Amino acid sequence: MLPIMLVGLGSGAAAALLSASIASGSVLASLLAYLSPLPIMIAALGWSHWAGLLAALGAGAGLGTLLGPWYFVSFLLGVGLPAWWLAYLALLARPAGNQPRLEWYPAGRIVLWAALLATASITIALLQLGTDRAAVQGALRSALTEVIRAHAPGSSLIGTLAADEPDDLLDVFVVLLPPAAAVTFVIINCFNLWLAGRVVLVSGRLPRPWPAVSDLSLPIIAPVLLALALAGVFAPDLVGVVSGVLAASLMVAHVMVGLAVIHALTAGVNSRALILAGIYAGLVILGFQTSWAPFSLAALGLGETLFGIRGRMARRVRPGQHP
């Protein structure tokens, strides 16, 4: 019990320091703050979920003591508890029928949970700003205006906002900010869970086998929720805003499944590394300039969830052939 407590407290201190580093305002500090869930996940995966929970609570308590009670609540809801829960799910297992092995919680369901947690966290944050669309967007607009005024118009983003038609650009950013925050939340938590798993795997403390990327799949409820979220975008007031957040989170989950399909279909191909590197590079580069790349991967992931593309392709390929 003592090692679990020591690991939990040490991991909580590391998570609190990473989260508090954003106060310096530098780019490197912001990148380090994105890694604040990592110590919590490492503690949970390597030393049981109790160590992860203690790390989350300890980090929140440390930030709350130094910066105020609001930081305790915001860290727990936005970073600590989601990180602990995702690591807890990764440790879940049950007997696989009559076979002497364990069936571990599927990685695809963990990704779905990351999308749902992103929606819940962003929704709670939006409720702090108001209970209707006008109040929420007004508060976001005021916050963005303060950010623009606090910076010199030197960077491309600030310069663009401060130049021609700033009101129209601000309106666009106000609409896109909640879904973009949800997308960032899903990517950061999934990346930190992957990185924590690799660290614990290297140390020899990971209790579950490493899941194959090409096997990632979502339950059928995921496309159903996506369809409902897309329909709810047209709803009035805060329902429409939250629906947009949910739709963006689920789109990221389907993009991950689309990438898993490409991993499966390129298995055994000589130029597989080059193909995958080109796809990931294109997704990163084109994802900031146009939406067709992530939407294409999301459509592929949606097709896999609904129609089982990998299974159909595997049945068509004879043994010894590449897909």
Solvent accessible surface area in square Angstrom, and as a share of the most:
residue,aa,sasa,rsa
1,M,160,0.71
2,L,115,0.57
3,P,81,0.51
4,I,42,0.21
5,M,84,0.38
6,L,108,0.54
7,V,37,0.21
8,G,0,0.00
9,L,92,0.46
10,G,44,0.42
11,S,16,0.10
12,G,1,0.01
13,A,56,0.43
14,A,39,0.30
15,A,0,0.00
16,A,14,0.11
17,L,132,0.66
18,L,39,0.20
19,S,24,0.16
20,A,39,0.30
21,S,29,0.19
22,I,97,0.49
23,A,94,0.73
24,S,85,0.55
25,G,63,0.60
26,S,55,0.36
27,V,118,0.68
28,L,122,0.61
29,A,8,0.06
30,S,34,0.22
31,L,97,0.48
32,L,66,0.33
33,A,15,0.12
34,Y,104,0.40
35,L,50,0.25
36,S,4,0.02
37,P,7,0.04
38,L,25,0.13
39,P,18,0.12
40,I,0,0.00
41,M,0,0.00
42,I,38,0.19
43,A,0,0.00
44,A,0,0.00
45,L,7,0.03
46,G,8,0.08
47,W,76,0.27
48,S,40,0.26
49,H,40,0.18
50,W,151,0.53
51,A,0,0.00
52,G,0,0.00
53,L,38,0.19
54,L,52,0.26
55,A,0,0.00
56,A,0,0.00
57,L,74,0.37
58,G,26,0.25
59,A,0,0.00
60,G,0,0.00
61,A,50,0.39
62,G,29,0.28
63,L,8,0.04
64,G,13,0.13
65,T,115,0.67
66,L,146,0.73
67,L,92,0.46
68,G,19,0.18
69,P,111,0.70
70,W,162,0.57
71,Y,93,0.35
72,F,69,0.29
73,V,77,0.44
74,S,41,0.26
75,F,9,0.04
76,L,18,0.09
77,L,67,0.33
78,G,24,0.23
79,V,33,0.19
80,G,0,0.00
81,L,59,0.29
82,P,6,0.04
83,A,0,0.00
84,W,43,0.15
85,W,69,0.24
86,L,1,0.00
87,A,0,0.00
88,Y,55,0.21
89,L,5,0.02
90,A,7,0.05
91,L,37,0.18
92,L,63,0.31
93,A,43,0.33
94,R,152,0.55
95,P,98,0.62
96,A,14,0.10
97,G,67,0.64
98,N,161,0.83
99,Q,100,0.45
100,P,144,0.91
101,R,142,0.52
102,L,89,0.44
103,E,74,0.33
104,W,47,0.16
105,Y,47,0.18
106,P,65,0.41
107,A,31,0.24
108,G,2,0.02
109,R,105,0.38
110,I,11,0.05
111,V,14,0.08
112,L,13,0.06
113,W,86,0.30
114,A,1,0.00
115,A,0,0.00
116,L,60,0.30
117,L,32,0.16
118,A,0,0.00
119,T,15,0.09
120,A,49,0.38
121,S,16,0.11
122,I,24,0.12
123,T,27,0.16
124,I,66,0.34
125,A,52,0.41
126,L,7,0.03
127,L,83,0.41
128,Q,127,0.57
129,L,73,0.36
130,G,15,0.14
131,T,108,0.63
132,D,50,0.26
133,R,74,0.27
134,A,79,0.61
135,A,41,0.32
136,V,1,0.00
137,Q,48,0.21
138,G,36,0.34
139,A,34,0.26
140,L,19,0.09
141,R,73,0.26
142,S,66,0.43
143,A,54,0.42
144,L,32,0.16
145,T,32,0.19
146,E,104,0.46
147,V,71,0.41
148,I,27,0.14
149,R,182,0.66
150,A,80,0.62
151,H,104,0.47
152,A,81,0.62
153,P,94,0.59
154,G,69,0.66
155,S,63,0.41
156,S,98,0.63
157,L,93,0.46
158,I,16,0.08
159,G,23,0.22
160,T,74,0.43
161,L,8,0.04
162,A,56,0.43
163,A,59,0.46
164,D,117,0.61
165,E,119,0.53
166,P,55,0.35
167,D,85,0.44
168,D,80,0.41
169,L,51,0.25
170,L,13,0.07
171,D,71,0.37
172,V,75,0.43
173,F,72,0.30
174,V,7,0.04
175,V,87,0.50
176,L,100,0.50
177,L,69,0.34
178,P,8,0.05
179,P,32,0.20
180,A,50,0.39
181,A,36,0.28
182,A,0,0.00
183,V,45,0.26
184,T,55,0.32
185,F,23,0.10
186,V,0,0.00
187,I,88,0.45
188,I,34,0.17
189,N,5,0.03
190,C,24,0.14
191,F,99,0.41
192,N,1,0.00
193,L,24,0.12
194,W,125,0.44
195,L,45,0.23
196,A,0,0.00
197,G,4,0.04
198,R,88,0.32
199,V,66,0.38
200,V,2,0.01
201,L,63,0.31
202,V,128,0.73
203,S,70,0.45
204,G,65,0.63
205,R,114,0.41
206,L,26,0.13
207,P,77,0.48
208,R,26,0.09
209,P,86,0.54
210,W,82,0.29
211,P,50,0.32
212,A,53,0.41
213,V,77,0.44
214,S,30,0.19
215,D,104,0.54
216,L,23,0.12
217,S,54,0.35
218,L,13,0.07
219,P,22,0.14
220,I,107,0.54
221,I,82,0.42
222,A,0,0.00
223,P,10,0.07
224,V,72,0.42
225,L,43,0.21
226,L,10,0.05
227,A,59,0.46
228,L,116,0.58
229,A,3,0.02
230,L,88,0.44
231,A,69,0.54
232,G,16,0.16
233,V,58,0.34
234,F,181,0.75
235,A,25,0.19
236,P,104,0.65
237,D,76,0.40
238,L,20,0.10
239,V,95,0.55
240,G,3,0.03
241,V,15,0.09
242,V,35,0.20
243,S,14,0.09
244,G,16,0.15
245,V,0,0.00
246,L,33,0.17
247,A,7,0.05
248,A,15,0.12
249,S,0,0.00
250,L,0,0.00
251,M,37,0.17
252,V,16,0.09
253,A,0,0.00
254,H,0,0.00
255,V,17,0.10
256,M,38,0.17
257,V,0,0.00
258,G,0,0.00
259,L,20,0.10
260,A,0,0.00
261,V,0,0.00
262,I,26,0.13
263,H,27,0.12
264,A,26,0.20
265,L,49,0.24
266,T,14,0.08
267,A,50,0.38
268,G,47,0.45
269,V,47,0.27
270,N,155,0.79
271,S,51,0.33
272,R,73,0.27
273,A,82,0.63
274,L,135,0.67
275,I,65,0.33
276,L,20,0.10
277,A,58,0.45
278,G,44,0.43
279,I,47,0.24
280,Y,83,0.32
281,A,49,0.38
282,G,22,0.21
283,L,34,0.17
284,V,91,0.52
285,I,101,0.51
286,L,54,0.27
287,G,35,0.33
288,F,175,0.73
289,Q,141,0.63
290,T,48,0.28
291,S,61,0.40
292,W,148,0.52
293,A,10,0.08
294,P,36,0.23
295,F,112,0.47
296,S,58,0.37
297,L,16,0.08
298,A,5,0.04
299,A,63,0.49
300,L,51,0.25
301,G,0,0.00
302,L,57,0.28
303,G,13,0.13
304,E,17,0.08
305,T,23,0.14
306,L,83,0.41
307,F,128,0.53
308,G,26,0.25
309,I,45,0.23
310,R,35,0.13
311,G,33,0.32
312,R,123,0.45
313,M,60,0.27
314,A,68,0.53
315,R,179,0.65
316,R,193,0.70
317,V,35,0.20
318,R,164,0.60
319,P,137,0.86
320,G,87,0.84
321,Q,90,0.40
322,H,114,0.51
323,P,63,0.40
